[in-house]
Amino acid sequence: TLGDTWSQSPPPQYADDPQWLPTLVEIKQIIGKAATEIEAGKLPEAHNVLETIRDQIGQLHLRNGMVTFSDRMNAYHAKMEEVLNPEMTNPQEIHEGAAVLHYLAGEMLRFPPADAEGSAEFAALSKAVEQTSSDVLAAARSGDMEKLKAARQALKPAYAKLFMKFG
């Protein structure tokens, strides 16, 4: 496992991080908790538990001065979840969230992962993410709640396809 391989001798970029080992321990505990939820048939709960690993890795990167494509995808994902929240009904709040989401999409796609360079598949998937975030922003600006509902529904599938291949 990652912990077994790197716990005593971290990769060079983390060698000076005093939180390296505690981070690995925390991630292992999160995985254990998620496994318990899965065994109990609680898949949504397990998903939520596993998402906290993103926070651990994000903090690890932040402490060590790193920003990766995955970090940008995580920032986009977090804002997307806020924008998709059915309780978000205030037009001003939706508009602000959509604007931030659109910005994060641009930032994410400006710095693609190395394996995406020259990839037609990355180009198509990233175009879909960019388009869906543009559509949500345009619908939020228009105030048309039906258009906004449809635009919001397109966000997650576009993101998921990009994430599955390049995230």
Contacts in CASP RR format, 6 or more apart in sequence:
PFRMAT RR
TARGET T0000
AUTHOR 0000-0000-0000
METHOD contacts of the structure
MODEL  1
TLGDTWSQSPPPQYADDPQWLPTLVEIKQIIGKAATEIEAGKLPEAHNVL
ETIRDQIGQLHLRNGMVTFSDRMNAYHAKMEEVLNPEMTNPQEIHEGAAV
LHYLAGEMLRFPPADAEGSAEFAALSKAVEQTSSDVLAAARSGDMEKLKA
ARQALKPAYAKLFMKFG
1 28 0 8 1.000
2 24 0 8 1.000
2 27 0 8 1.000
3 24 0 8 1.000
3 28 0 8 1.000
6 24 0 8 1.000
7 21 0 8 1.000
7 24 0 8 1.000
10 17 0 8 1.000
10 20 0 8 1.000
13 64 0 8 1.000
13 66 0 8 1.000
14 20 0 8 1.000
14 60 0 8 1.000
14 64 0 8 1.000
17 23 0 8 1.000
17 60 0 8 1.000
17 63 0 8 1.000
17 64 0 8 1.000
19 59 0 8 1.000
19 60 0 8 1.000
19 63 0 8 1.000
20 60 0 8 1.000
23 56 0 8 1.000
23 59 0 8 1.000
23 60 0 8 1.000
26 56 0 8 1.000
27 53 0 8 1.000
27 56 0 8 1.000
27 57 0 8 1.000
30 49 0 8 1.000
30 50 0 8 1.000
30 52 0 8 1.000
30 53 0 8 1.000
30 56 0 8 1.000
31 50 0 8 1.000
31 53 0 8 1.000
33 49 0 8 1.000
34 46 0 8 1.000
34 49 0 8 1.000
34 50 0 8 1.000
35 46 0 8 1.000
37 43 0 8 1.000
37 45 0 8 1.000
37 46 0 8 1.000
37 49 0 8 1.000
38 46 0 8 1.000
54 74 0 8 1.000
54 77 0 8 1.000
57 70 0 8 1.000
57 71 0 8 1.000
58 71 0 8 1.000
58 74 0 8 1.000
61 67 0 8 1.000
61 68 0 8 1.000
61 71 0 8 1.000
67 111 0 8 1.000
68 113 0 8 1.000
69 108 0 8 1.000
69 111 0 8 1.000
69 112 0 8 1.000
69 113 0 8 1.000
69 116 0 8 1.000
69 166 0 8 1.000
69 167 0 8 1.000
70 113 0 8 1.000
70 167 0 8 1.000
72 104 0 8 1.000
72 107 0 8 1.000
72 108 0 8 1.000
72 111 0 8 1.000
73 108 0 8 1.000
73 162 0 8 1.000
73 163 0 8 1.000
73 167 0 8 1.000
75 104 0 8 1.000
75 107 0 8 1.000
75 108 0 8 1.000
76 101 0 8 1.000
76 104 0 8 1.000
76 105 0 8 1.000
76 108 0 8 1.000
76 129 0 8 1.000
76 159 0 8 1.000
77 159 0 8 1.000
77 163 0 8 1.000
79 97 0 8 1.000
79 100 0 8 1.000
79 101 0 8 1.000
79 104 0 8 1.000
80 101 0 8 1.000
80 155 0 8 1.000
80 156 0 8 1.000
80 159 0 8 1.000
82 88 0 8 1.000
82 97 0 8 1.000
83 94 0 8 1.000
83 97 0 8 1.000
83 98 0 8 1.000
83 101 0 8 1.000
83 136 0 8 1.000
83 152 0 8 1.000
83 155 0 8 1.000
84 152 0 8 1.000
84 155 0 8 1.000
84 156 0 8 1.000
88 94 0 8 1.000
91 140 0 8 1.000
91 143 0 8 1.000
94 140 0 8 1.000
94 148 0 8 1.000
95 137 0 8 1.000
95 140 0 8 1.000
95 141 0 8 1.000
97 140 0 8 1.000
98 133 0 8 1.000
98 136 0 8 1.000
98 137 0 8 1.000
98 139 0 8 1.000
98 140 0 8 1.000
98 141 0 8 1.000
99 137 0 8 1.000
99 140 0 8 1.000
101 133 0 8 1.000
101 136 0 8 1.000
101 137 0 8 1.000
101 155 0 8 1.000
102 133 0 8 1.000
102 134 0 8 1.000
102 136 0 8 1.000
102 137 0 8 1.000
104 133 0 8 1.000
105 129 0 8 1.000
105 130 0 8 1.000
105 133 0 8 1.000
106 130 0 8 1.000
106 133 0 8 1.000
108 129 0 8 1.000
109 126 0 8 1.000
109 129 0 8 1.000
109 130 0 8 1.000
112 122 0 8 1.000
112 126 0 8 1.000
112 166 0 8 1.000
113 166 0 8 1.000
113 167 0 8 1.000
115 166 0 8 1.000
116 122 0 8 1.000
116 126 0 8 1.000
116 166 0 8 1.000
121 165 0 8 1.000
122 162 0 8 1.000
122 165 0 8 1.000
122 166 0 8 1.000
125 158 0 8 1.000
125 161 0 8 1.000
125 162 0 8 1.000
125 165 0 8 1.000
125 166 0 8 1.000
126 162 0 8 1.000
128 158 0 8 1.000
128 161 0 8 1.000
128 162 0 8 1.000
129 158 0 8 1.000
129 159 0 8 1.000
129 162 0 8 1.000
131 158 0 8 1.000
132 151 0 8 1.000
132 154 0 8 1.000
132 155 0 8 1.000
132 158 0 8 1.000
132 159 0 8 1.000
133 155 0 8 1.000
135 151 0 8 1.000
135 154 0 8 1.000
136 148 0 8 1.000
136 151 0 8 1.000
136 152 0 8 1.000
136 155 0 8 1.000
138 147 0 8 1.000
138 151 0 8 1.000
139 147 0 8 1.000
139 148 0 8 1.000
139 150 0 8 1.000
139 151 0 8 1.000
139 152 0 8 1.000
140 148 0 8 1.000
142 148 0 8 1.000
END
